[in-house]
Amino acid sequence: KEMLDRIGLFDGDFYLYNEEFDLSLRAQLFGWKCVYVPEAVVYHLGGETRARFDQKFLTFYMERNRLLSIIKNYPFNMLFYYSPYLFKYELDILRRLIFRSEKELLSARLEAAGLLLKMLKKRRRIQAQREISDREFMQLVVK
């Protein structure tokens, strides 16, 4: 409860998918530890996962929310340091757009761009209050 009071709950702008990734990144930026407990059981209350029936829906939200999470949480030094890898990833996405007509990848980027100012505002708060260094964050993500 203390952690959630400090870092906030799931980000409602994510809507679906990757919101737990965003929450765990924020927790770690604020000095909390995330651990894997294989014996843990989680019950998902709700209907069938839509992604099972609609791959384009899944691709759109996974990609959009991946970008939002990077904008919100990743230190600028890390973005600069890993820019060659990020650029290669974007080239791979461009290839998928051209050769497979995966238009949801473009739609995801356009929607993420529309949320850019909102994410940058959230980013300012997160980065101003974080408790771990860029180096510590890089070690968490690169693992």
C-alpha positions, -999 to +999 in steps of 0.1 A: +000+000+000+028+024+009+044+018-026+011+024-044+004+055-023+038+069-034+040+059-071+004+057-080-018+029-094-020+016-129-018+044-155-053+047-170-038+061-202-024+026-209-060+012-211-048-024-217-015-043-218+018-034-203+003-014-175+019-038-150+053-033-167+049+005-163+039+001-127+069-021-119+093+003-137+080+032-116+083+011-084+119+003-092+127+039-101+113+048-067+136+023-049+112-006-045+123-041-054+103-064-078+107-101-073+095-131-092+075-156-071+068-187-092+043-200-066+021-169-068-013-172-083-031-144-099-068-145-108-079-123-137-115-112-133-131-105-165-138-120-199-117-138-223-085-121-234-094-102-266-059-106-280-066-143-284-092-134-310-077-101-324-040-100-330-041-065-344-057-052-313-030-068-292-002-055-314-016-020-313-018-017-275+014-036-268+034-014-291+017+019-281+021+011-244+057+000-249+064+035-263+045+053-236+064+033-209+098+043-225+088+079-227+076+080-191+102+060-173+135+055-192+163+080-183+175+101-212+210+088-209+197+053-215+177+064-245+209+080-260+231+050-251+207+025-266+196+046-296+213+023-322+192-006-309+160+015-307+167+027-343+172-008-355+139-018-338+121+010-356+136-001-390+122-036-383+088-020-376+091-001-409+098-033-427+067-049-411+046-019-422+059-021-458+060-058-463+032-071-441+009-040-441+007-041-402-010-007-401-016-011-364+021-004-358+017+030-374-015+037-356+002+028-323+029+053-330+005+080-340-016+075-308+016+075-287+026+108-303-008+122-294-001+113-258+034+126-258+029+159-239+008+141-212+035+114-209+063+140-207+044+157-178+042+124-160+079+118-168+089+151-151+073+140-118+087+104-120+123+115-129+123+142-103+113+118-075+132+087-085+157+072-061+179+050-083+207+062-106+207+058-144+233+030-140+211+011-116+181+015-139+201+003-169+212-028-149+175-036-142+163-033-177+193-049-195+190-080-174 
